[in-house]
Amino acid sequence: MKKSVANRLRRRARAAALHSRVPYSGRPRAALALMSDGGWVCGVRIENASYPLVIPALSAVLASANSIGRRDITALVFSDRVKLEEKTMIQQSFTGPMEQLAEDILGHPGSINDLGDELITRLHFPDKLDTATGIRHARQATQHAYTPESDFPVGALVVTRDQTYYQGANMEHGDWTQMLCAERAAVAAAVSAGETSIQSVYISCPKAPATATPCGACRQVLYEIAPEAVLWVDRGEQTAECFRISELLPMAFSL
């Protein structure tokens, strides 16, 4: 990798780290994924009062890339040194094994081109989003689900106060503790972009329409990120059901 390209990638990763949500550790961290065509996207660390539910920067960036249908990652650039657990996680992810090219870069040697444009992970609705449109986009997001273990795709959409939306799709991993549900993938994309005002969430689960609801882990994360948001659950042929996030997790854990 050219030194000039590496330095540009580092600057972007370090700038993205400012969007980290780290109220407990105070240690911001970001990861940047570089694609085969030079496009790139960033993910940041998102902490939760329930510490096992913290979303690492690497998980956030992999989920954000996967949720827009991009798995052609040729390099990962971190805002500081690569950690051992990150190298281990990559071994079993959809990227496949990567070599350490620098203290803060993992990648496939010889496949890294010049830096291109930031990938679009957000879209803006010109008017107030209606329920049918939100559900339609959540259903479309299921097409990007990476589910080699379960074949159980789920799509999600989070919408901010200014009608900007971020989509998510569930992403499975060889180590099941590293999996991210669609709801958390969408939250990761939004927080990584600097969003702080999620107002509504839509989820769609085409293979279990009768029982589709967020899992407990997603409820806890959503409660901390967007406790007053409205959640719409798409159950296929059934009428979509609406909840407030705060209603889904009574007596939520907090520090």
N, C-alpha and C positions, 0 to 999 in steps of 0.2 A: 504494500500500500504506500502510495506517495505520502511523504511527510506533510505536504500542504493539505491534502485531502483529509488525512488523519486529524490534523489540527482543527480544520473546519468542523469535522464531526464532533470533536471534543468540545468545542465552544458551544455547539447546539445542545449537546447532552447536559452540559453544566448549566446552561440557561434554563433548560426544561426542569432541572432539579428544583428550581424556585417554586414550582407548582406542587411540590410534594406536600402531602398532608401528614405531618409528623408531630402531633401535639404531645406525644409521650416520650419519644426518644430525642426529638430535636435534631435528628440527623437526616437531612434531605438526601435523596438519591434518585438518579434517573438512568434510564437505559435508552439508547437509540438503536433502532433496527434499520439497516441499510439494505435496500432491495437490489435485485439484479439489474434494474434499469436506472439505478441511482436515486430513486425515490426513497423517502425515509419517514419514519414516524417515531415518536417518543412515548415512553411510559414512565410513571413515577411511583415512588413508594407511598402507599396509602395505609395509615395505621388505624387500628380499631381497638377499642377498650378491651375486647376479647382478643388477646394477643395472637392466638393461633390463626385468627382470621385476617391478619395483616396481609395486604397484597404487595409483594415485593415488586420493585421496579421491573425486573425481568419478566415476571408474570404479567404485569400490566402491559408491557410493550408487545409481548407475544399475543396476548388476547386482543389488543387493539388492531394489530396487523391481521390476525386471523378473522376478526369480525368484519373486515372490509374485503375479505377474500384474498389476502396476500400472504403466501407462505414461502415466497422465493427470497428468503433472507440470506444475504451473503456475509454480513458482518453485524456484530453487536458491539456498541461503544458505550461505556459506562462513565458516569460522572466522576468516578474515582476507581481505584484498583478493582479488578475482577476478583470476586470471592470464590472460594473453593466450591461452595454449594451451588453457585451459578454455573460453574463448569460441569458439575454433576447433573444439574437439572437439564442443561442443553443436550446432554448425551441421549436423553430419552424423549426429547421434544420433537416436534415436526420438522425442525431445522436440520436434525442430524448432528453428529459430532462436529465440533469446530476446533481449530487450533488457536492457541494464544499467540496473537501477532504482536501484542505490546502489553504492558502491565494493565491497561484499561480496555483492551480490544480483543474480541474473539472473532474468528472469521475463517472463510475458506480461501486459502492463498491463491492468488492469481485470478480471482473472480470479482475483485472489487474495482469498480470503475469510479469515475468522478462523481461528485455529489450533485444530485439533481434537485427536484422540487419536493417540498413537504407534501406527503400524501393527504388527501382530504378525508378526514375522519368525522367531519360534521357537515350538516346541511341545515338550512334555515327555512322555516315555514313563513311565508309572507303574511298569513292570517292565522288566527287562533286555531290550533289543531283540534279537529273533531275526532271523536272516539274511533270511528270506522277507519280513518286514515292512519291513526296511530297503530291500530291492530294490524292493518295491512302491511305497514313497514316492519312491525315485529315478526309477522309471518315470513316476510321476505328475508329477514335476517337469519332465519333458520337454515337457509341455503348455505351459509358459511360455517355452520357448526362442524367442529372437528371431533368426531365421536367414534374412533376405531374400536373402542372397548365396548360401548353400550349400544351404538346405533340409536341414540335417543336425542335427537336434535331439539334445541330450544333457542328461541330468538327473543331479544329484548330491545326496547327503545327507552332512552331517558330524554326528557324534554326540559329545557331550562326556561327561566322566566321570559327571556326574549325570543322564545320559540325556535331555539337552536336545538337540534337533536343529534344524539350519538347512538349508534346501534351496537349491539353485542350479540355474540353467539357463544354457546358453551364450547370450551376447549379442554379436551382430555389429555392426560399425560400418563406415561408409564408408571410414575409414582402418583398414586391417586390423591395423595395429600396436596399435590401441586395443581390439581384441576381447578378451573374457574367456571362457575355457572354463567349463563348468559347475562343475568342481572348484574353480577359483579364485573363482567367484562365491559358492559356498557358504562357502568359507573367509573371503571378504570379509565376508559377513553375520555370521559367528560372531565374528570379531575385532572388527568394528565394534560388536558388542554387549558387548564386554569379555571374551569367552571366551578361555581360555588352555590348555584341557585337552581337545583333540580326541583321541578314542580310536579312532574307527572312521569309515570313509568308504565310501560306496556310490556306484557310478556305473552308469548305464544308457544304452546307445547303440542305439536300436531299428533304425537304418538301416545298421548295420555290426556286427551281433552277433558275427560270427566273428573280427573283428580289434579289438574294443574294448579299449583300454588307455589310461591317461592319456598325454598328450603329454609331451615332455621338459620343457616349461616348467612344466606342472602338477606333474611329479615334483620339480622343484627347489623350487618353492614349498611343496609338501606336506612335503618333507624338512626344511625349516627350521621350519615351523610345527608339524608333528606327526610327527617321524621314527619314532616307535615305534607309530604308529597301524596298525590293520589295515584293509586295503582289499579290498572285495568288488567284483568286476566282473561285471555282468549281461550275459550273452550270449544273451538270448532263450531259445530252446528248449534251449540247452546248460546244463549244470550251472554255476552261478556259481563263479568261481575266486577264491581268497583269496591275498593277498600281504601282506607287511609293507612299509610305505613305504620303509624303509631298504633293502629288497631290490630295489626297483624302480630305484634310482639308485646303483649302486656307484660309489665314488670321487666322491661328490657334491662340487661346488664349495663352498668356504666361505672366509671371510676370517679 
